Each structure stands twice: as structure tokens, then as C-alpha cells.
Amino acid sequence: MTDFEYQRTLVIGVIIGASLTILGFYMLKPSPESHTVTPKTNFAVVDTYKGCDVVQWTDGSLATYKYFLDCNNK
């Protein structure tokens, strides 16, 4: 076995070993389902007006708020 063949075999072995190690760490990381995620809502009841809820709505990407009345729950 020549010096070039030995180095080539060694480099291929190192690449395969590093790939398997990275794959193993990737497989062992915690899955996203194990974390409790609280859903974000765009709606919030901020007040009442004549028996109706005043609901504040915002689009997450805009810095504006819209308000509307919700009278269906009474």
C-alpha cells in the first residue's frame, strides 16, 4: 500500500466517521413536539361597551390595532 492510498483511505474514513457522528447528534436532539408552545393570538378583549366585548386585533407584522365589538356571547 503506497503512501497516497493510505492517506486516501484515512481521509475517507475520517469523512465517514464525522458524517456518522453528526448524524448521531442530529438524531439525538430533542424533537420540537416535546416543547410546550403557547400559541400567540392576534385578538384580545380590552373592554366592554353596552354589554359587548371590545376586541383588539393586530396583524403581527404591522404596528396598527383594529377594534370591533363582539356581541354574540351575551
N, CA, C and O atoms as a Tripos MOL2 file, in Angstrom:
@<TRIPOS>MOLECULE
protein
  296   295    74     0     0
PROTEIN
NO_CHARGES

@<TRIPOS>ATOM
      1 N           0.8580   -1.1690    0.0000 N.3       1 MET1
      2 CA          0.0000    0.0000    0.0000 C.3       1 MET1
      3 C           0.9040    1.2310    0.0000 C.2       1 MET1
      4 O           1.7870    1.3790    0.8450 O.2       1 MET1
      5 N           0.6620    2.0900   -0.9500 N.am      2 THR2
      6 CA          1.5100    3.2770   -1.0560 C.3       2 THR2
      7 C           1.0340    4.3490   -0.0850 C.2       2 THR2
      8 O          -0.0350    4.2520    0.5160 O.2       2 THR2
      9 N           1.8550    5.3550    0.0410 N.am      3 ASP3
     10 CA          1.5410    6.4600    0.9470 C.3       3 ASP3
     11 C           0.2760    7.1940    0.5080 C.2       3 ASP3
     12 O          -0.5180    7.6180    1.3480 O.2       3 ASP3
     13 N           0.0820    7.3480   -0.8090 N.am      4 PHE4
     14 CA         -1.1070    8.0340   -1.3240 C.3       4 PHE4
     15 C          -2.3800    7.2400   -1.0190 C.2       4 PHE4
     16 O          -3.3880    7.8220   -0.6190 O.2       4 PHE4
     17 N          -2.3430    5.9270   -1.2030 N.am      5 GLU5
     18 CA         -3.5190    5.0900   -0.9310 C.3       5 GLU5
     19 C          -3.8520    5.0930    0.5630 C.2       5 GLU5
     20 O          -5.0220    5.0950    0.9450 O.2       5 GLU5
     21 N          -2.8170    5.0940    1.4010 N.am      6 TYR6
     22 CA         -3.0370    5.1430    2.8480 C.3       6 TYR6
     23 C          -3.7080    6.4560    3.2490 C.2       6 TYR6
     24 O          -4.6610    6.4610    4.0280 O.2       6 TYR6
     25 N          -3.2030    7.5680    2.7130 N.am      7 GLN7
     26 CA         -3.8010    8.8650    3.0480 C.3       7 GLN7
     27 C          -5.2290    8.9560    2.5290 C.2       7 GLN7
     28 O          -6.1040    9.4820    3.2160 O.2       7 GLN7
     29 N          -5.4720    8.4530    1.3370 N.am      8 ARG8
     30 CA         -6.8300    8.4800    0.7640 C.3       8 ARG8
     31 C          -7.7900    7.6680    1.6370 C.2       8 ARG8
     32 O          -8.8980    8.1190    1.9250 O.2       8 ARG8
     33 N          -7.3670    6.4780    2.0560 N.am      9 THR9
     34 CA         -8.1950    5.6330    2.9190 C.3       9 THR9
     35 C          -8.4450    6.3210    4.2560 C.2       9 THR9
     36 O          -9.5580    6.2760    4.7810 O.2       9 THR9
     37 N          -7.4220    6.9500    4.8010 N.am     10 LEU10
     38 CA         -7.5600    7.6520    6.0790 C.3      10 LEU10
     39 C          -8.5410    8.8260    5.9590 C.2      10 LEU10
     40 O          -9.3790    9.0160    6.8410 O.2      10 LEU10
     41 N          -8.4480    9.6080    4.8880 N.am     11 VAL11
     42 CA         -9.3350   10.7520    4.6960 C.3      11 VAL11
     43 C         -10.7770   10.2800    4.5200 C.2      11 VAL11
     44 O         -11.6880   10.8730    5.0970 O.2      11 VAL11
     45 N         -10.9990    9.2360    3.7430 N.am     12 ILE12
     46 CA        -12.3550    8.7140    3.5490 C.3      12 ILE12
     47 C         -12.9120    8.1900    4.8730 C.2      12 ILE12
     48 O         -14.0900    8.3870    5.1690 O.2      12 ILE12
     49 N         -12.0790    7.5300    5.6650 N.am     13 GLY13
     50 CA        -12.5150    7.0390    6.9760 C.3      13 GLY13
     51 C         -12.9020    8.1710    7.9130 C.2      13 GLY13
     52 O         -13.8990    8.0800    8.6290 O.2      13 GLY13
     53 N         -12.1110    9.2390    7.9080 N.am     14 VAL14
     54 CA        -12.4170   10.4060    8.7510 C.3      14 VAL14
     55 C         -13.7210   11.0610    8.3070 C.2      14 VAL14
     56 O         -14.5300   11.4550    9.1470 O.2      14 VAL14
     57 N         -13.9340   11.1820    7.0000 N.am     15 ILE15
     58 CA        -15.1700   11.7920    6.4900 C.3      15 ILE15
     59 C         -16.3750   10.9450    6.8700 C.2      15 ILE15
     60 O         -17.3940   11.4830    7.3040 O.2      15 ILE15
     61 N         -16.2740    9.6310    6.7150 N.am     16 ILE16
     62 CA        -17.4000    8.7510    7.0840 C.3      16 ILE16
     63 C         -17.6430    8.8020    8.5860 C.2      16 ILE16
     64 O         -18.7940    8.8460    9.0220 O.2      16 ILE16
     65 N         -16.5830    8.7970    9.3820 N.am     17 GLY17
     66 CA        -16.7500    8.8630   10.8390 C.3      17 GLY17
     67 C         -17.3800   10.1730   11.2950 C.2      17 GLY17
     68 O         -18.2550   10.1790   12.1600 O.2      17 GLY17
     69 N         -16.9320   11.2900   10.7080 N.am     18 ALA18
     70 CA        -17.5080   12.5840   11.0710 C.3      18 ALA18
     71 C         -18.9740   12.6530   10.6410 C.2      18 ALA18
     72 O         -19.8070   13.1890   11.3720 O.2      18 ALA18
     73 N         -19.2940   12.1200    9.4700 N.am     19 SER19
     74 CA        -20.6770   12.1370    8.9970 C.3      19 SER19
     75 C         -21.5780   11.3280    9.9180 C.2      19 SER19
     76 O         -22.6800   11.7660   10.2500 O.2      19 SER19
     77 N         -21.1190   10.1470   10.3330 N.am     20 LEU20
     78 CA        -21.9220    9.3260   11.2460 C.3      20 LEU20
     79 C         -22.0760    9.9860   12.6150 C.2      20 LEU20
     80 O         -23.1300    9.8790   13.2410 O.2      20 LEU20
     81 N         -21.0290   10.6660   13.0800 N.am     21 THR21
     82 CA        -21.1220   11.3660   14.3620 C.3      21 THR21
     83 C         -22.1190   12.5090   14.2890 C.2      21 THR21
     84 O         -22.9330   12.6800   15.1980 O.2      21 THR21
     85 N         -22.0680   13.2900   13.2250 N.am     22 ILE22
     86 CA        -23.0220   14.3960   13.0580 C.3      22 ILE22
     87 C         -24.4390   13.8590   12.9460 C.2      22 ILE22
     88 O         -25.3620   14.4120   13.5450 O.2      22 ILE22
     89 N         -24.6210   12.7840   12.1820 N.am     23 LEU23
     90 CA        -25.9480   12.1740   12.0550 C.3      23 LEU23
     91 C         -26.4540   11.6770   13.4010 C.2      23 LEU23
     92 O         -27.6380   11.8200   13.7050 O.2      23 LEU23
     93 N         -25.5760   11.0960   14.2100 N.am     24 GLY24
     94 CA        -25.9740   10.6220   15.5340 C.3      24 GLY24
     95 C         -26.4110   11.7560   16.4400 C.2      24 GLY24
     96 O         -27.4250   11.6400   17.1290 O.2      24 GLY24
     97 N         -25.6600   12.8560   16.4520 N.am     25 PHE25
     98 CA        -26.0620   14.0090   17.2650 C.3      25 PHE25
     99 C         -27.3650   14.6120   16.7650 C.2      25 PHE25
    100 O         -28.1800   15.0720   17.5630 O.2      25 PHE25
    101 N         -27.5690   14.6140   15.4560 N.am     26 TYR26
    102 CA        -28.8190   15.1440   14.8950 C.3      26 TYR26
    103 C         -30.0020   14.2830   15.3120 C.2      26 TYR26
    104 O         -31.0780   14.8070   15.5970 O.2      26 TYR26
    105 N         -29.8160   12.9830   15.3500 N.am     27 MET27
    106 CA        -30.9050   12.0830   15.7190 C.3      27 MET27
    107 C         -31.2050   12.1480   17.2160 C.2      27 MET27
    108 O         -32.3280   11.8550   17.6250 O.2      27 MET27
    109 N         -30.2330   12.5230   18.0360 N.am     28 LEU28
    110 CA        -30.4250   12.5590   19.4830 C.3      28 LEU28
    111 C         -30.9910   13.8710   20.0020 C.2      28 LEU28
    112 O         -31.4050   13.9480   21.1590 O.2      28 LEU28
    113 N         -31.0160   14.9050   19.1670 N.am     29 LYS29
    114 CA        -31.5250   16.1860   19.6470 C.3      29 LYS29
    115 C         -33.0160   16.0770   19.9510 C.2      29 LYS29
    116 O         -33.7070   15.2800   19.3170 O.2      29 LYS29
    117 N         -33.5310   16.8560   20.9030 N.am     30 PRO30
    118 CA        -34.9550   16.7530   21.2570 C.3      30 PRO30
    119 C         -35.8430   17.2010   20.1030 C.2      30 PRO30
    120 O         -35.5220   18.1270   19.3590 O.2      30 PRO30
    121 N         -36.9620   16.5140   19.9840 N.am     31 SER31
    122 CA        -37.8960   16.8470   18.9180 C.3      31 SER31
    123 C         -38.7060   18.0870   19.2990 C.2      31 SER31
    124 O         -38.8930   18.3510   20.4870 O.2      31 SER31
    125 N         -39.1910   18.8510   18.3190 N.am     32 PRO32
    126 CA        -39.9570   20.0620   18.6310 C.3      32 PRO32
    127 C         -41.2650   19.7710   19.3420 C.2      32 PRO32
    128 O         -41.8030   20.6610   20.0000 O.2      32 PRO32
    129 N         -41.8030   18.5520   19.2380 N.am     33 GLU33
    130 CA        -43.0680   18.2310   19.8910 C.3      33 GLU33
    131 C         -42.9240   18.1470   21.4040 C.2      33 GLU33
    132 O         -43.9160   18.2570   22.1240 O.2      33 GLU33
    133 N         -41.6930   17.9520   21.9000 N.am     34 SER34
    134 CA        -41.5120   17.8140   23.3370 C.3      34 SER34
    135 C         -41.5710   19.1510   24.0670 C.2      34 SER34
    136 O         -41.7200   19.1700   25.2890 O.2      34 SER34
    137 N         -41.4600   20.2570   23.3590 N.am     35 HIS35
    138 CA        -41.5230   21.5710   23.9680 C.3      35 HIS35
    139 C         -42.9620   22.0680   23.9560 C.2      35 HIS35
    140 O         -43.6820   21.8980   22.9720 O.2      35 HIS35
    141 N         -43.3690   22.6800   25.0550 N.am     36 THR36
    142 CA        -44.6940   23.2450   25.1300 C.3      36 THR36
    143 C         -44.6690   24.6310   24.4950 C.2      36 THR36
    144 O         -43.9270   25.5130   24.9280 O.2      36 THR36
    145 N         -45.4760   24.8050   23.4820 N.am     37 VAL37
    146 CA        -45.5320   26.0730   22.7710 C.3      37 VAL37
    147 C         -46.9000   26.6950   23.0290 C.2      37 VAL37
    148 O         -47.9330   26.0760   22.7720 O.2      37 VAL37
    149 N         -46.8950   27.9140   23.5330 N.am     38 THR38
    150 CA        -48.1520   28.6120   23.7330 C.3      38 THR38
    151 C         -48.4790   29.3810   22.4540 C.2      38 THR38
    152 O         -47.6700   30.1810   21.9830 O.2      38 THR38
    153 N         -49.6550   29.1400   21.8990 N.am     39 PRO39
    154 CA        -49.9890   29.8260   20.6550 C.3      39 PRO39
    155 C         -50.1940   31.3150   20.8820 C.2      39 PRO39
    156 O         -50.7680   31.7320   21.8880 O.2      39 PRO39
    157 N         -49.7190   32.1000   19.9400 N.am     40 LYS40
    158 CA        -49.9090   33.5390   20.0040 C.3      40 LYS40
    159 C         -51.2380   33.8770   19.3540 C.2      40 LYS40
    160 O         -51.6050   33.2910   18.3350 O.2      40 LYS40
    161 N         -51.9390   34.7950   19.9270 N.am     41 THR41
    162 CA        -53.2150   35.1990   19.3740 C.3      41 THR41
    163 C         -53.1480   36.6570   18.9630 C.2      41 THR41
    164 O         -52.4320   37.4550   19.5670 O.2      41 THR41
    165 N         -53.8900   36.9890   17.9470 N.am     42 ASN42
    166 CA        -53.9400   38.3660   17.4610 C.3      42 ASN42
    167 C         -55.1160   39.1300   18.0520 C.2      42 ASN42
    168 O         -55.2990   40.3130   17.7680 O.2      42 ASN42
    169 N         -55.9140   38.4560   18.8740 N.am     43 PHE43
    170 CA        -57.1130   39.0590   19.4330 C.3      43 PHE43
    171 C         -56.9870   39.1670   20.9490 C.2      43 PHE43
    172 O         -56.4260   38.2830   21.5960 O.2      43 PHE43
    173 N         -57.5160   40.2640   21.5130 N.am     44 ALA44
    174 CA        -57.5470   40.4440   22.9600 C.3      44 ALA44
    175 C         -58.7770   41.2670   23.3140 C.2      44 ALA44
    176 O         -59.0570   42.2850   22.6800 O.2      44 ALA44
    177 N         -59.5100   40.8190   24.3320 N.am     45 VAL45
    178 CA        -60.6480   41.5850   24.8320 C.3      45 VAL45
    179 C         -60.0880   42.6580   25.7600 C.2      45 VAL45
    180 O         -59.4490   42.3460   26.7650 O.2      45 VAL45
    181 N         -60.3310   43.9320   25.4160 N.am     46 VAL46
    182 CA        -59.7350   45.0190   26.1740 C.3      46 VAL46
    183 C         -60.7440   45.7970   27.0120 C.2      46 VAL46
    184 O         -60.3510   46.5140   27.9320 O.2      46 VAL46
    185 N         -62.0550   45.6700   26.7070 N.am     47 ASP47
    186 CA        -63.0450   46.4450   27.4480 C.3      47 ASP47
    187 C         -64.4250   45.8950   27.1170 C.2      47 ASP47
    188 O         -64.5650   44.9670   26.3200 O.2      47 ASP47
    189 N         -65.4330   46.4780   27.7370 N.am     48 THR48
    190 CA        -66.8240   46.1660   27.3830 C.3      48 THR48
    191 C         -67.5470   47.4680   27.0690 C.2      48 THR48
    192 O         -67.2160   48.5310   27.5930 O.2      48 THR48
    193 N         -68.5490   47.3530   26.1940 N.am     49 TYR49
    194 CA        -69.3380   48.5200   25.8170 C.3      49 TYR49
    195 C         -70.7750   48.0620   25.5900 C.2      49 TYR49
    196 O         -71.0450   47.2850   24.6740 O.2      49 TYR49
    197 N         -71.6880   48.5410   26.4170 N.am     50 LYS50
    198 CA        -73.1140   48.2030   26.3350 C.3      50 LYS50
    199 C         -73.3370   46.6970   26.2400 C.2      50 LYS50
    200 O         -74.1160   46.2270   25.4110 O.2      50 LYS50
    201 N         -72.6560   45.9560   27.0840 N.am     51 GLY51
    202 CA        -72.8410   44.5090   27.1340 C.3      51 GLY51
    203 C         -72.0640   43.7360   26.0810 C.2      51 GLY51
    204 O         -72.1880   42.5130   26.0190 O.2      51 GLY51
    205 N         -71.2820   44.3880   25.2640 N.am     52 CYS52
    206 CA        -70.4850   43.7160   24.2260 C.3      52 CYS52
    207 C         -69.0080   43.8140   24.5840 C.2      52 CYS52
    208 O         -68.5780   44.7500   25.2580 O.2      52 CYS52
    209 N         -68.2560   42.8510   24.1310 N.am     53 ASP53
    210 CA        -66.8110   42.8880   24.3360 C.3      53 ASP53
    211 C         -66.1560   43.7480   23.2640 C.2      53 ASP53
    212 O         -66.4710   43.6290   22.0790 O.2      53 ASP53
    213 N         -65.2410   44.6160   23.6900 N.am     54 VAL54
    214 CA        -64.4220   45.3780   22.7460 C.3      54 VAL54
    215 C         -63.1620   44.5430   22.5030 C.2      54 VAL54
    216 O         -62.3760   44.3010   23.4180 O.2      54 VAL54
    217 N         -62.9880   44.1130   21.2630 N.am     55 VAL55
    218 CA        -61.8880   43.2180   20.9150 C.3      55 VAL55
    219 C         -60.8430   44.0080   20.1370 C.2      55 VAL55
    220 O         -61.1610   44.7370   19.1970 O.2      55 VAL55
    221 N         -59.6000   43.8470   20.5470 N.am     56 GLN56
    222 CA        -58.4710   44.4810   19.8650 C.3      56 GLN56
    223 C         -57.8270   43.4290   18.9660 C.2      56 GLN56
    224 O         -57.5320   42.3160   19.4030 O.2      56 GLN56
    225 N         -57.6150   43.7960   17.7100 N.am     57 TRP57
    226 CA        -56.9800   42.9020   16.7440 C.3      57 TRP57
    227 C         -55.7580   43.5760   16.1570 C.2      57 TRP57
    228 O         -55.7750   44.7750   15.8780 O.2      57 TRP57
    229 N         -54.7010   42.8100   15.9690 N.am     58 THR58
    230 CA        -53.4930   43.3290   15.3460 C.3      58 THR58
    231 C         -52.9200   42.2870   14.4030 C.2      58 THR58
    232 O         -53.0080   41.0850   14.6500 O.2      58 THR58
    233 N         -52.3410   42.7640   13.3360 N.am     59 ASP59
    234 CA        -51.5780   41.8950   12.4560 C.3      59 ASP59
    235 C         -50.1490   41.9330   12.9730 C.2      59 ASP59
    236 O         -49.6020   43.0120   13.2020 O.2      59 ASP59
    237 N         -49.5430   40.7750   13.1580 N.am     60 GLY60
    238 CA        -48.2290   40.7040   13.7820 C.3      60 GLY60
    239 C         -47.1550   41.5090   13.0770 C.2      60 GLY60
    240 O         -46.2020   41.9480   13.7210 O.2      60 GLY60
    241 N         -47.2790   41.7160   11.7780 N.am     61 SER61
    242 CA        -46.2340   42.4270   11.0600 C.3      61 SER61
    243 C         -46.4770   43.9320   10.9910 C.2      61 SER61
    244 O         -45.5890   44.6780   10.5770 O.2      61 SER61
    245 N         -47.6590   44.3890   11.3880 N.am     62 LEU62
    246 CA        -47.9660   45.8120   11.3520 C.3      62 LEU62
    247 C         -48.0220   46.3740   12.7690 C.2      62 LEU62
    248 O         -48.2260   45.6310   13.7290 O.2      62 LEU62
    249 N         -47.8440   47.6600   12.8930 N.am     63 ALA63
    250 CA        -47.8910   48.3160   14.2030 C.3      63 ALA63
    251 C         -49.2130   49.0520   14.3700 C.2      63 ALA63
    252 O         -49.2510   50.1330   14.9570 O.2      63 ALA63
    253 N         -50.2910   48.4760   13.8610 N.am     64 THR64
    254 CA        -51.6090   49.0990   13.9860 C.3      64 THR64
    255 C         -52.5520   48.1480   14.7020 C.2      64 THR64
    256 O         -52.3850   46.9290   14.6630 O.2      64 THR64
    257 N         -53.5420   48.7290   15.3530 N.am     65 TYR65
    258 CA        -54.5650   47.9620   16.0520 C.3      65 TYR65
    259 C         -55.9210   48.3050   15.4680 C.2      65 TYR65
    260 O         -56.1810   49.4580   15.1230 O.2      65 TYR65
    261 N         -56.7810   47.3120   15.3580 N.am     66 LYS66
    262 CA        -58.1680   47.4940   14.9410 C.3      66 LYS66
    263 C         -59.0450   47.0460   16.1030 C.2      66 LYS66
    264 O         -58.6950   46.1180   16.8330 O.2      66 LYS66
    265 N         -60.1620   47.6970   16.2670 N.am     67 TYR67
    266 CA        -61.0900   47.3850   17.3540 C.3      67 TYR67
    267 C         -62.4580   47.0850   16.7720 C.2      67 TYR67
    268 O         -62.8910   47.7250   15.8140 O.2      67 TYR67
    269 N         -63.1410   46.0970   17.3620 N.am     68 PHE68
    270 CA        -64.5040   45.8040   16.9570 C.3      68 PHE68
    271 C         -65.2710   45.2760   18.1570 C.2      68 PHE68
    272 O         -64.6820   44.8660   19.1580 O.2      68 PHE68
    273 N         -66.6050   45.2900   18.0400 N.am     69 LEU69
    274 CA        -67.4640   44.8210   19.1160 C.3      69 LEU69
    275 C         -67.8780   43.3710   18.8430 C.2      69 LEU69
    276 O         -68.1720   43.0030   17.7060 O.2      69 LEU69
    277 N         -67.8940   42.5690   19.8860 N.am     70 ASP70
    278 CA        -68.3410   41.1790   19.7920 C.3      70 ASP70
    279 C         -69.5200   41.0190   20.7400 C.2      70 ASP70
    280 O         -69.3480   40.9460   21.9560 O.2      70 ASP70
    281 N         -70.7220   40.9670   20.1690 N.am     71 CYS71
    282 CA        -71.9370   40.8790   20.9770 C.3      71 CYS71
    283 C         -72.5770   39.4870   20.9130 C.2      71 CYS71
    284 O         -73.6670   39.3110   21.4580 O.2      71 CYS71
    285 N         -71.9680   38.5150   20.2900 N.am     72 ASN72
    286 CA        -72.5660   37.1950   20.1340 C.3      72 ASN72
    287 C         -72.5290   36.3740   21.4130 C.2      72 ASN72
    288 O         -73.3250   35.4460   21.5580 O.2      72 ASN72
    289 N         -71.6460   36.6790   22.3330 N.am     73 ASN73
    290 CA        -71.5150   35.8670   23.5180 C.3      73 ASN73
    291 C         -72.4650   36.2710   24.6410 C.2      73 ASN73
    292 O         -72.4490   35.6350   25.6950 O.2      73 ASN73
    293 N         -73.2710   37.2730   24.4670 N.am     74 LYS74
    294 CA        -74.1840   37.7410   25.5170 C.3      74 LYS74
    295 C         -75.5860   37.2910   25.2520 C.2      74 LYS74
    296 O         -76.4900   37.5920   26.0320 O.2      74 LYS74
@<TRIPOS>BOND
     1     1     2 1
     2     2     3 1
     3     3     4 2
     4     3     5 am
     5     5     6 1
     6     6     7 1
     7     7     8 2
     8     7     9 am
     9     9    10 1
    10    10    11 1
    11    11    12 2
    12    11    13 am
    13    13    14 1
    14    14    15 1
    15    15    16 2
    16    15    17 am
    17    17    18 1
    18    18    19 1
    19    19    20 2
    20    19    21 am
    21    21    22 1
    22    22    23 1
    23    23    24 2
    24    23    25 am
    25    25    26 1
    26    26    27 1
    27    27    28 2
    28    27    29 am
    29    29    30 1
    30    30    31 1
    31    31    32 2
    32    31    33 am
    33    33    34 1
    34    34    35 1
    35    35    36 2
    36    35    37 am
    37    37    38 1
    38    38    39 1
    39    39    40 2
    40    39    41 am
    41    41    42 1
    42    42    43 1
    43    43    44 2
    44    43    45 am
    45    45    46 1
    46    46    47 1
    47    47    48 2
    48    47    49 am
    49    49    50 1
    50    50    51 1
    51    51    52 2
    52    51    53 am
    53    53    54 1
    54    54    55 1
    55    55    56 2
    56    55    57 am
    57    57    58 1
    58    58    59 1
    59    59    60 2
    60    59    61 am
    61    61    62 1
    62    62    63 1
    63    63    64 2
    64    63    65 am
    65    65    66 1
    66    66    67 1
    67    67    68 2
    68    67    69 am
    69    69    70 1
    70    70    71 1
    71    71    72 2
    72    71    73 am
    73    73    74 1
    74    74    75 1
    75    75    76 2
    76    75    77 am
    77    77    78 1
    78    78    79 1
    79    79    80 2
    80    79    81 am
    81    81    82 1
    82    82    83 1
    83    83    84 2
    84    83    85 am
    85    85    86 1
    86    86    87 1
    87    87    88 2
    88    87    89 am
    89    89    90 1
    90    90    91 1
    91    91    92 2
    92    91    93 am
    93    93    94 1
    94    94    95 1
    95    95    96 2
    96    95    97 am
    97    97    98 1
    98    98    99 1
    99    99   100 2
   100    99   101 am
   101   101   102 1
   102   102   103 1
   103   103   104 2
   104   103   105 am
   105   105   106 1
   106   106   107 1
   107   107   108 2
   108   107   109 am
   109   109   110 1
   110   110   111 1
   111   111   112 2
   112   111   113 am
   113   113   114 1
   114   114   115 1
   115   115   116 2
   116   115   117 am
   117   117   118 1
   118   118   119 1
   119   119   120 2
   120   119   121 am
   121   121   122 1
   122   122   123 1
   123   123   124 2
   124   123   125 am
   125   125   126 1
   126   126   127 1
   127   127   128 2
   128   127   129 am
   129   129   130 1
   130   130   131 1
   131   131   132 2
   132   131   133 am
   133   133   134 1
   134   134   135 1
   135   135   136 2
   136   135   137 am
   137   137   138 1
   138   138   139 1
   139   139   140 2
   140   139   141 am
   141   141   142 1
   142   142   143 1
   143   143   144 2
   144   143   145 am
   145   145   146 1
   146   146   147 1
   147   147   148 2
   148   147   149 am
   149   149   150 1
   150   150   151 1
   151   151   152 2
   152   151   153 am
   153   153   154 1
   154   154   155 1
   155   155   156 2
   156   155   157 am
   157   157   158 1
   158   158   159 1
   159   159   160 2
   160   159   161 am
   161   161   162 1
   162   162   163 1
   163   163   164 2
   164   163   165 am
   165   165   166 1
   166   166   167 1
   167   167   168 2
   168   167   169 am
   169   169   170 1
   170   170   171 1
   171   171   172 2
   172   171   173 am
   173   173   174 1
   174   174   175 1
   175   175   176 2
   176   175   177 am
   177   177   178 1
   178   178   179 1
   179   179   180 2
   180   179   181 am
   181   181   182 1
   182   182   183 1
   183   183   184 2
   184   183   185 am
   185   185   186 1
   186   186   187 1
   187   187   188 2
   188   187   189 am
   189   189   190 1
   190   190   191 1
   191   191   192 2
   192   191   193 am
   193   193   194 1
   194   194   195 1
   195   195   196 2
   196   195   197 am
   197   197   198 1
   198   198   199 1
   199   199   200 2
   200   199   201 am
   201   201   202 1
   202   202   203 1
   203   203   204 2
   204   203   205 am
   205   205   206 1
   206   206   207 1
   207   207   208 2
   208   207   209 am
   209   209   210 1
   210   210   211 1
   211   211   212 2
   212   211   213 am
   213   213   214 1
   214   214   215 1
   215   215   216 2
   216   215   217 am
   217   217   218 1
   218   218   219 1
   219   219   220 2
   220   219   221 am
   221   221   222 1
   222   222   223 1
   223   223   224 2
   224   223   225 am
   225   225   226 1
   226   226   227 1
   227   227   228 2
   228   227   229 am
   229   229   230 1
   230   230   231 1
   231   231   232 2
   232   231   233 am
   233   233   234 1
   234   234   235 1
   235   235   236 2
   236   235   237 am
   237   237   238 1
   238   238   239 1
   239   239   240 2
   240   239   241 am
   241   241   242 1
   242   242   243 1
   243   243   244 2
   244   243   245 am
   245   245   246 1
   246   246   247 1
   247   247   248 2
   248   247   249 am
   249   249   250 1
   250   250   251 1
   251   251   252 2
   252   251   253 am
   253   253   254 1
   254   254   255 1
   255   255   256 2
   256   255   257 am
   257   257   258 1
   258   258   259 1
   259   259   260 2
   260   259   261 am
   261   261   262 1
   262   262   263 1
   263   263   264 2
   264   263   265 am
   265   265   266 1
   266   266   267 1
   267   267   268 2
   268   267   269 am
   269   269   270 1
   270   270   271 1
   271   271   272 2
   272   271   273 am
   273   273   274 1
   274   274   275 1
   275   275   276 2
   276   275   277 am
   277   277   278 1
   278   278   279 1
   279   279   280 2
   280   279   281 am
   281   281   282 1
   282   282   283 1
   283   283   284 2
   284   283   285 am
   285   285   286 1
   286   286   287 1
   287   287   288 2
   288   287   289 am
   289   289   290 1
   290   290   291 1
   291   291   292 2
   292   291   293 am
   293   293   294 1
   294   294   295 1
   295   295   296 2
@<TRIPOS>SUBSTRUCTURE
     1 MET1         2 RESIDUE 1 A MET
     2 THR2         6 RESIDUE 1 A THR
     3 ASP3        10 RESIDUE 1 A ASP
     4 PHE4        14 RESIDUE 1 A PHE
     5 GLU5        18 RESIDUE 1 A GLU
     6 TYR6        22 RESIDUE 1 A TYR
     7 GLN7        26 RESIDUE 1 A GLN
     8 ARG8        30 RESIDUE 1 A ARG
     9 THR9        34 RESIDUE 1 A THR
    10 LEU10       38 RESIDUE 1 A LEU
    11 VAL11       42 RESIDUE 1 A VAL
    12 ILE12       46 RESIDUE 1 A ILE
    13 GLY13       50 RESIDUE 1 A GLY
    14 VAL14       54 RESIDUE 1 A VAL
    15 ILE15       58 RESIDUE 1 A ILE
    16 ILE16       62 RESIDUE 1 A ILE
    17 GLY17       66 RESIDUE 1 A GLY
    18 ALA18       70 RESIDUE 1 A ALA
    19 SER19       74 RESIDUE 1 A SER
    20 LEU20       78 RESIDUE 1 A LEU
    21 THR21       82 RESIDUE 1 A THR
    22 ILE22       86 RESIDUE 1 A ILE
    23 LEU23       90 RESIDUE 1 A LEU
    24 GLY24       94 RESIDUE 1 A GLY
    25 PHE25       98 RESIDUE 1 A PHE
    26 TYR26      102 RESIDUE 1 A TYR
    27 MET27      106 RESIDUE 1 A MET
    28 LEU28      110 RESIDUE 1 A LEU
    29 LYS29      114 RESIDUE 1 A LYS
    30 PRO30      118 RESIDUE 1 A PRO
    31 SER31      122 RESIDUE 1 A SER
    32 PRO32      126 RESIDUE 1 A PRO
    33 GLU33      130 RESIDUE 1 A GLU
    34 SER34      134 RESIDUE 1 A SER
    35 HIS35      138 RESIDUE 1 A HIS
    36 THR36      142 RESIDUE 1 A THR
    37 VAL37      146 RESIDUE 1 A VAL
    38 THR38      150 RESIDUE 1 A THR
    39 PRO39      154 RESIDUE 1 A PRO
    40 LYS40      158 RESIDUE 1 A LYS
    41 THR41      162 RESIDUE 1 A THR
    42 ASN42      166 RESIDUE 1 A ASN
    43 PHE43      170 RESIDUE 1 A PHE
    44 ALA44      174 RESIDUE 1 A ALA
    45 VAL45      178 RESIDUE 1 A VAL
    46 VAL46      182 RESIDUE 1 A VAL
    47 ASP47      186 RESIDUE 1 A ASP
    48 THR48      190 RESIDUE 1 A THR
    49 TYR49      194 RESIDUE 1 A TYR
    50 LYS50      198 RESIDUE 1 A LYS
    51 GLY51      202 RESIDUE 1 A GLY
    52 CYS52      206 RESIDUE 1 A CYS
    53 ASP53      210 RESIDUE 1 A ASP
    54 VAL54      214 RESIDUE 1 A VAL
    55 VAL55      218 RESIDUE 1 A VAL
    56 GLN56      222 RESIDUE 1 A GLN
    57 TRP57      226 RESIDUE 1 A TRP
    58 THR58      230 RESIDUE 1 A THR
    59 ASP59      234 RESIDUE 1 A ASP
    60 GLY60      238 RESIDUE 1 A GLY
    61 SER61      242 RESIDUE 1 A SER
    62 LEU62      246 RESIDUE 1 A LEU
    63 ALA63      250 RESIDUE 1 A ALA
    64 THR64      254 RESIDUE 1 A THR
    65 TYR65      258 RESIDUE 1 A TYR
    66 LYS66      262 RESIDUE 1 A LYS
    67 TYR67      266 RESIDUE 1 A TYR
    68 PHE68      270 RESIDUE 1 A PHE
    69 LEU69      274 RESIDUE 1 A LEU
    70 ASP70      278 RESIDUE 1 A ASP
    71 CYS71      282 RESIDUE 1 A CYS
    72 ASN72      286 RESIDUE 1 A ASN
    73 ASN73      290 RESIDUE 1 A ASN
    74 LYS74      294 RESIDUE 1 A LYS
